Amino acid sequence: MGNREYGGNSGGRACVFPFTYKSRTFYKCTNEDAAQGRFWCATTGSYDKDKKWSYCADTRLDANPQGPCVFPFTYKSKSYSSCTTVGTSGGKLWCSLSSNYDEVPKWTYCEPSEPLPCIFPFIFQGKSYSACTKEGAADDQLWCALTPNYDKDSKWKACASQEYEGNSKGQPCVFPFIYKSRTFYTCTNEDAAQGRFWCATTGSYDKDKQWSYCADTRLSSRPTGPCIFPFTYKSKSHSSCTTDGSSDEKPWCSLTKNYDVDQKWTYCDPAGDSNQTGKDHGCL
């Protein structure tokens, strides 16, 4: 059996998952519209845009149902508009291949061929995005680019709206958490494989070693990292989070020793942690 992609108009380049075909999201090879029912895949993130494809390696095929994710889909009477970990024991993201999983239980894992983090900001159709978007997604799916320019590279991923995988099997983030004796109020990609963002799922990673990959909707172009104490703001030293200069009275901290020089910060209130940037904050 062939263990590599072959033929097609891309000269046998490897599959890229997910890919879009007819504005739908595929995480597996498909034989839709194929001669003799042979399975194929796109070799960029969008067949619709780039029209590049190969025949799939036989080793990619199995007895599991093939087809595009269907969004929204119903699972246990609840509607989902993105891949979810609900109902899985290992915290893996999955989607339904029918509009109602309860009636037609066909599904697939949402496993990208390149498990890379979202890149913010990114360019799509000449416009800059600093968070996940539904623009251009006919199936109403949140997505992000994996490079600074989707228009050029056609690399993307479906955004997860909840934590997933890790050794805590997708348990939600706990903020703040301690890692290497430092305090984090946002997800971090420090020491992470492929630069993917993660969080502790207890108050101390140092003590409990429990973690998940972060929901992509938690991330934005705002800098991430541990609070640095003490830090300097307007020539004054702060040894804890402060509301000084904050028009919304939310406590914040600097991500470097001197905010006056570097102007990198994060909220210290997990409930108030949004996809705002320092510029949007409008006060620091």
WOURPE-V747637 format. One record per backbone hydrogen bond with DSSP energy under -1.0 kcal/mol. NH is the residue of the N-H (numbers start at 1). CO is the residue of the C=O. Records with the same first field share a line. If there is no record, write none. Layout:
BEGIN
NH=CO ; CO
END
This chain:
BEGIN
6=55
10=53
12=7
16=42
19=26
20=45
21=24
24=21
26=19
30=40
34=31
37=34
38=35
40=30
41=54
43=52
45=154
47=20
48=20
50=46
51=47
54=41
55=6
56=39
59=2
60=57
61=58
69=25
70=96
73=80
74=99
75=78
78=75
80=73
84=94
88=85
94=84
95=108
97=106
101=74
104=100
106=104
108=95
110=93
111=109
113=17
116=114
119=145
122=129
123=148
124=127
127=124
129=122
133=143
137=134
140=137
143=133
144=157
146=155
150=123
153=149
154=150
157=144
159=142
164=213
165=91
168=211
169=166
170=165
174=200
177=184
178=203
179=182
182=179
184=177
188=198
192=189
195=192
196=193
198=188
199=212
201=210
205=178
206=178
208=204
209=205
212=199
213=164
214=197
217=160
218=215
219=216
221=130
227=183
228=254
231=238
232=257
233=236
236=233
238=231
242=252
246=243
249=246
252=242
253=266
255=264
259=232
260=232
262=258
263=259
266=253
268=251
272=269
273=270
281=277
282=278
END
